[in-house]
Amino acid sequence: MFLSNTWGDRSRDARINEAFLLKEVEAGAALGVDVVQIDDGWQKGRSANSVAARGKGVWNGYWAADPNFWDADPARFPDGLEKVVKAARDKGMNFGLWFGPDSSNSATNWQRDADHLLKFHREMGINYFKIDSMKTHDAVSLVRQRGMFDRMLEGSKGAITFDLDVTAEIRPGYFGLPDIGPLFVENRYTDFHRYWPHQTLRNLWMLSQVVDPLRLRIEVLNNARNADKYKGDPLAPALYRPDTLFAITMTASPLGWFEVSNLPAEYVAQMKPLVAAWKAERARMHGGAIMPVGAAPDGEAWTGFVSAAADGRGGYALLFRELNAKADYTLDLTGLVAGAAHATAIGGRGTAKVANGVLAVNVPETLDFVWVKLE
């Protein structure tokens, strides 16, 4: 699923309210988002990430701080969350919330946490939760946290999906809870000069050698923000086309790490067709075996992924030309994709052909890509 989350634009919780989220729903539907997710700020309680104007909050011990911590903020959502959830559903989208399980006293409140999220699921049909701030300090914590997720998965008959934020602290993810849901891999922001598309691609490429990329929630940012911080940088985010930024995430679970309603119209116009094409092909592409190919992304490589179709008849190739002088690239498909006799470029800018098991592509411009369907 293509999930959006407003936190990447660094407004934090300052803009979270019903009117803003209704705009996010409209804009998300126009772009092709599957799940509109609210990060920290929807709840009555104040977290440590709240903007200064809201007062100092907590990063654990939520129930002790406020017994109603995890109710919808009555000032921001006077009629509750129902109106926003319904608006998303009416647009054919799902709705998601940020949540921090209580890790105090070795996660002693695990049942209370589980039952509260099950209430959101049963009463409003909210099935997507970003799990953040969780701390696994000891073996007892891990057992209880495992029990918390099991309770929710069993209680929802598997309908709930969790994004496990693995960006900080001691938390299960890659190893401790491999079956829970996508792993929220990165917290990168242009505001702090910490986001480069080729580094996100590198993280995905390297992790996908040992983790099914479908399990990785990989971010794409609004590259129109903070362009001044990257002056003179040949790999600046603003030098990438918006659809190339989305293409970096396509073999994983894409995360729109931005306020969708704050995207420039040109950004949306360039990304939207690829999102639609990806949604038409994703079941087959993710149903196959996805493997990294080429060189490790470093800003200058030819790199990418292939997906070998489960039926053994072709698949896909997603190839990126980074900052290098070679417009042509060949990839031997032997041992990667079986039965590929025809190649059709279905995304990006370039050409593709296959002969004798070798895929040949041409991508005319740097920092660009071609997405190929193999049949």
C-alpha positions in Angstrom: 0.0 0.0 0.0 1.0 3.6 -0.7 0.7 5.3 2.7 1.0 9.0 3.4 2.2 10.6 6.7 2.4 14.3 7.2 5.3 14.3 9.7 8.0 14.5 6.9 7.2 18.1 6.3 8.2 18.9 9.9 5.0 20.8 10.9 4.9 18.0 13.6 1.5 18.3 15.3 1.0 22.0 14.7 -1.5 21.6 11.8 -3.3 18.5 12.9 -7.0 19.1 13.1 -10.2 18.1 11.3 -10.1 20.7 8.5 -6.4 20.0 7.6 -7.0 16.3 7.5 -10.0 16.6 5.3 -7.7 18.5 2.9 -5.2 15.6 3.2 -7.9 13.1 2.3 -8.8 15.1 -0.9 -5.2 15.5 -1.9 -4.3 11.9 -1.1 -7.2 10.6 -3.3 -6.0 12.8 -6.2 -2.5 11.5 -6.0 -3.5 7.8 -5.6 -2.7 7.3 -1.9 -4.1 4.1 -0.4 -3.8 5.0 3.3 -3.9 8.5 4.9 -2.1 8.3 8.2 -2.0 10.9 11.0 1.2 10.9 13.0 1.7 12.2 16.5 -0.9 15.0 17.5 -4.3 13.5 16.9 -4.6 12.3 20.5 -5.6 14.3 23.6 -2.3 13.6 25.4 0.9 15.5 24.7 4.0 13.6 23.6 7.6 14.7 23.8 7.4 15.6 20.1 4.6 18.1 20.4 5.4 21.6 19.3 6.4 23.9 22.2 3.1 25.8 22.2 1.3 22.6 23.3 3.5 22.2 26.4 6.0 19.5 27.4 4.8 16.0 26.9 5.9 12.4 27.6 7.6 9.6 25.6 6.4 6.8 27.9 4.0 6.2 30.7 1.2 7.5 28.6 -1.7 6.1 30.7 -0.1 7.4 33.9 0.3 10.9 32.4 -3.4 11.0 31.3 -6.0 8.2 31.6 -7.6 9.7 28.4 -4.3 10.1 26.6 -5.3 8.1 23.6 -8.7 9.6 23.0 -9.1 12.0 20.1 -8.1 15.6 21.0 -11.5 17.3 21.6 -10.1 20.7 20.6 -8.8 19.5 17.3 -11.5 16.9 16.6 -14.7 18.2 18.4 -16.8 15.5 16.7 -14.1 12.8 17.1 -12.2 11.1 14.2 -15.3 9.7 12.6 -15.8 12.4 10.0 -12.2 12.2 8.7 -12.3 8.4 8.7 -15.5 8.4 6.7 -14.1 11.0 4.2 -11.2 8.7 3.5 -13.4 5.6 3.2 -15.7 7.5 0.8 -12.7 8.2 -1.4 -11.7 4.5 -1.4 -8.9 4.9 1.0 -8.0 3.5 4.4 -7.1 5.6 7.5 -4.2 5.2 9.9 -3.1 6.5 13.3 0.2 7.0 15.1 0.4 5.1 18.5 3.0 4.7 21.2 2.6 1.5 23.3 3.2 2.0 27.0 6.6 0.5 27.7 6.7 1.4 31.4 7.2 -1.4 34.0 8.1 -3.9 31.3 5.1 -3.1 29.1 2.7 -4.0 31.9 -0.2 -2.1 30.1 0.0 -4.3 27.0 -3.5 -5.5 27.2 -4.9 -2.0 27.8 -3.0 -0.8 24.7 -4.2 -3.7 22.6 -7.8 -3.3 23.6 -7.8 0.5 22.9 -6.6 0.0 19.3 -9.1 -2.9 18.8 -11.8 -0.4 19.9 -10.7 2.0 17.0 -10.7 -1.0 14.7 -14.2 -2.2 15.7 -15.9 1.1 16.1 -14.4 3.1 13.2 -12.7 0.5 11.0 -9.2 2.0 11.5 -6.8 -0.8 10.5 -3.4 0.9 10.1 -1.3 1.9 13.0 2.3 3.3 13.1 3.9 2.0 16.2 6.4 4.4 17.7 8.3 5.1 21.0 8.1 1.4 22.0 11.0 0.3 24.2 12.0 -3.3 24.7 14.1 -3.2 27.8 14.0 -6.8 28.8 12.7 -10.3 27.9 9.5 -9.7 29.8 8.8 -6.6 27.7 9.3 -8.6 24.5 6.9 -11.4 25.6 4.2 -8.8 26.5 4.7 -6.8 23.3 4.4 -10.0 21.3 1.2 -10.7 23.2 -0.1 -7.2 22.5 0.3 -7.6 18.7 -1.1 -11.2 18.8 -4.1 -9.9 20.8 -4.8 -7.3 18.1 -4.2 -9.5 15.1 -6.4 -12.2 16.5 -9.1 -9.8 17.6 -9.2 -8.2 14.2 -8.8 -11.5 12.3 -5.7 -10.2 10.7 -7.3 -6.9 9.4 -4.9 -4.6 11.3 -1.5 -3.7 9.8 1.3 -2.3 11.9 4.2 -0.1 10.7 6.9 -0.7 13.2 9.1 2.4 13.6 12.6 1.0 13.9 14.4 4.3 13.7 15.5 4.6 17.3 15.8 3.0 20.7 15.7 -0.7 21.4 12.7 -2.1 19.5 11.8 -5.3 17.8 11.5 -5.2 14.0 14.0 -6.9 11.7 14.5 -9.8 14.1 12.1 -9.7 17.1 8.7 -9.4 15.4 9.3 -10.3 11.7 5.6 -11.1 11.0 3.9 -8.0 12.4 4.0 -5.6 9.4 6.1 -3.2 7.4 9.2 -1.7 9.0 9.3 2.0 9.1 13.0 2.3 8.1 14.0 6.0 8.0 13.4 9.4 9.6 15.1 11.7 7.1 14.3 15.3 6.5 15.4 18.0 4.0 15.1 20.5 6.9 18.2 19.1 8.5 20.0 18.4 5.3 19.7 14.6 6.0 17.7 13.3 3.0 19.3 12.2 -0.3 17.3 10.0 -2.7 20.3 7.9 -3.6 21.0 7.1 0.1 17.4 6.0 0.5 17.8 3.8 -2.6 21.0 2.4 -1.2 19.3 1.5 2.1 16.6 -0.3 0.3 19.0 -2.0 -2.2 21.2 -3.3 0.6 18.4 -4.4 3.0 16.6 -6.2 0.2 19.4 -8.7 0.0 18.3 -10.1 3.3 14.7 -8.7 3.9 11.8 -9.0 1.6 11.4 -5.4 0.4 7.7 -5.6 0.7 8.4 -5.5 4.5 10.2 -2.2 4.2 8.3 1.1 4.4 10.5 3.4 2.2 10.1 7.2 2.1 9.6 9.7 -0.6 9.7 13.4 0.3 8.5 16.7 -1.1 11.7 17.7 -2.9 10.5 21.3 -3.5 11.1 22.0 0.2 14.5 23.3 1.5 16.2 23.3 -1.9 18.4 26.1 -0.6 20.1 23.7 1.8 21.5 21.7 -1.1 23.0 24.4 -3.3 25.8 23.1 -5.5 25.0 19.5 -4.6 24.8 17.3 -7.7 22.7 14.8 -5.9 20.3 17.3 -4.4 16.7 16.0 -4.0 15.3 18.8 -6.2 17.3 17.5 -9.2 15.2 14.3 -9.2 11.9 14.1 -10.9 9.0 13.3 -8.6 8.2 10.0 -10.4 11.8 9.0 -10.0 11.5 9.6 -6.2 8.4 7.4 -6.1 10.1 4.7 -8.3 12.8 4.4 -5.6 10.1 3.1 -3.3 8.1 0.9 -5.7 9.6 -2.5 -4.9 9.0 -1.8 -1.2 6.0 -0.4 0.6 5.9 3.3 -0.4 5.7 6.1 2.2 4.7 9.6 1.2 6.6 11.4 3.9 4.9 14.7 3.3 1.7 16.8 3.6 0.0 15.7 0.4 -2.1 18.9 0.4 1.2 20.9 0.4 2.7 19.3 -2.7 3.2 21.6 -5.7 0.7 20.9 -8.5 3.6 20.0 -10.9 4.9 17.4 -8.4 1.5 15.7 -8.3 1.1 15.8 -12.1 4.5 14.1 -12.6 4.1 11.5 -9.9 0.4 10.5 -10.3 0.7 8.5 -13.6 3.4 6.3 -12.1 1.4 5.7 -9.0 -1.5 4.6 -11.1 0.8 2.3 -13.2 2.3 0.8 -10.1 -1.1 0.1 -8.5 -2.0 -1.8 -11.7 1.1 -4.0 -11.6 2.0 -4.2 -7.9 0.2 -7.5 -7.1 2.1 -9.3 -9.8 5.4 -7.5 -9.0 5.2 -8.1 -5.3 3.9 -11.6 -5.8 7.3 -12.5 -7.4 10.8 -12.7 -5.9 12.3 -9.3 -5.8 16.1 -9.1 -5.9 18.6 -6.2 -6.1 20.7 -6.1 -9.3 23.6 -3.9 -10.6 26.0 -2.1 -8.3 25.1 -0.8 -4.9 23.6 2.7 -5.2 26.3 5.3 -4.5 25.1 8.3 -6.6 27.0 7.2 -9.7 26.0 3.6 -10.3 23.7 1.7 -12.6 21.5 -0.1 -10.1 18.0 -1.5 -9.5 15.8 -4.5 -8.9 14.2 -7.4 -10.7 11.1 -9.2 -9.8 10.8 -12.8 -11.1 7.1 -13.7 -11.6 5.8 -16.5 -9.4 4.6 -18.4 -12.5 8.1 -18.4 -14.0 7.0 -16.4 -17.0 8.8 -13.1 -17.0 8.6 -10.4 -14.4 9.9 -6.8 -14.0 13.1 -4.8 -14.1 13.4 -1.4 -12.4 16.7 0.2 -13.3 18.2 3.5 -12.2 20.9 5.5 -14.0 22.6 7.6 -11.3 25.1 10.3 -12.0 27.2 8.5 -14.7 28.0 9.0 -18.4 26.6 5.7 -19.7 23.1 5.9 -21.1 23.1 2.2 -22.0 23.1 -0.7 -19.6 22.8 -4.5 -20.0 21.6 -7.0 -17.5 22.0 -10.8 -17.9 18.7 -12.2 -16.7 20.1 -15.7 -16.4 19.2 -17.1 -13.0 17.1 -14.0 -12.2 14.1 -13.9 -14.5 13.0 -17.0 -16.5 11.2 -17.0 -19.8 11.7 -13.3 -20.7 11.2 -12.9 -24.5 9.7 -9.4 -24.7 10.5 -6.2 -22.8 8.1 -3.2 -22.6 9.0 0.1 -20.8 6.0 0.9 -18.6 7.4 3.7 -16.5 10.2 6.3 -16.5 12.0 7.5 -19.6 14.0 5.1 -21.7 13.8 2.1 -24.0 14.2 -1.6 -23.4 14.7 -4.8 -25.4 15.6 -8.4 -24.5 17.5 -11.0 -26.6 19.0 -14.3 -25.6 18.3 -13.7 -22.0 20.0 -10.3 -21.8 18.0 -7.1 -21.1 19.4 -3.9 -22.8 18.1 -0.5 -21.7 18.8 3.1 -22.6 18.0 5.9 -20.1 18.9 9.2 -21.8 19.2 11.4 -18.7 21.0 11.0 -15.4 19.2 10.6 -12.1 16.4 8.9 -14.0 15.0 5.4 -14.4 13.2 2.9 -16.6 10.6 0.4 -15.4 10.3 -2.6 -17.7 7.7 -5.4 -17.9 9.2 -8.7 -19.0 6.9 -11.2 -20.7 
